[in-house]
Amino acid sequence: MISEVFVTCAVTGGGNKPNSPHVPVTPEQIANSAIEAARAGAAVVHIHVRDPETGAGSREPALYREAVERIRDADVDVVLNLTTGLGGDLIMGGPDTPLPPDPSSDVVSALERLVHVEELRPEICTLDCGTMNFATRDEYVMVNTHATLRAMATRVRELGVRPELEVFDTGHLVQVHDLVKEGLLEDPVMIQLCMGISYGAPNDPTTLMTLVHQLPAGAVYSAFSVGRMQLPYAALAPHVGANVRVGLEDNLYLSRGRLATNAELVTRAVEILDRTGVRVMGPDEVRDKLALKAQV
């Protein structure tokens, strides 16, 4: 068990149009929700952006720019963590005619997935550490080849940005160890254990501990679960040495039938941690712990 943790708020995901009015969509809404989460106790905010017209996830750099600038201009200190997950979205044609892929696929080069990171230089950005089926659509495959991840990790290191390695299943840690062996990751290695996502690692404690026991030595890691287990995982995480992630990307509810805001989820997580004697760290402490590099 660890006695102090930092809380990350995943403000809005990159999937389809959200099913809650509290999920922010426009850059202004995303920034305001991130700011409110920071005021509630989140030291890190994890940012996707969405098309303001459709609500669907977007890679548009201008949307990232507006959201990030609004957060940086606010009177609140928070560590920015930008996703690089979009751009590896392959939609197969179907079981009878898998090729060519569906036109809705969005698969681009490694460097194109980093355009917004190169421009905005957040302190952290994510790297999804494997290819897997994803339950959002029958024919959807999240594609992250080793060559792509090697190229992304190399460029992120050149930019001075700390990669957060998103691990969705046990095999993804093989990828993490390979990147470590190739010298592409600086210490401390930062890892997010993503539990309970369909076709990835289930959120039972046995699977979680299997992942924890395979982590690189000295790694700083967080653990979260999607859906109704998000807040129980806020209580569980420190007991397995992990930091905490909550937010509307992963869970829409504060309790049964009660839709949440990001700030409410962070507030509840902080209350849970406080009641179990775990201290919540501030953004400057996170910067020291992760040896983050100020970019602006």
Secondary structure, 3 states (H helix, E strand, C coil): CCCEECEEEEEECCCCCCCCCCCCCCHHHHHHHHHHHHHHCCCEEEECEECCCCCCEECCHHHHHHHHHHHHHCCCCCEEEECCCCCEEEECCCCCCCCCCCCCCEECCCCHHHHHHHHHCCCEEEEECCCEECCCCCCEEECCCHHHHHHHHHHHHHHCCEEEEEECCHHHHHHHHHHHHCCCCCCCCEEEEEECCCCCCCCCHHHHHHHHCCCCCCCEEEEEECHHHHHHHHHHHHHHCCEEEECCCCCCEEECCEECCHHHHHHHHHHHHHHCCCEECCHHHHHHHHCCCCCC
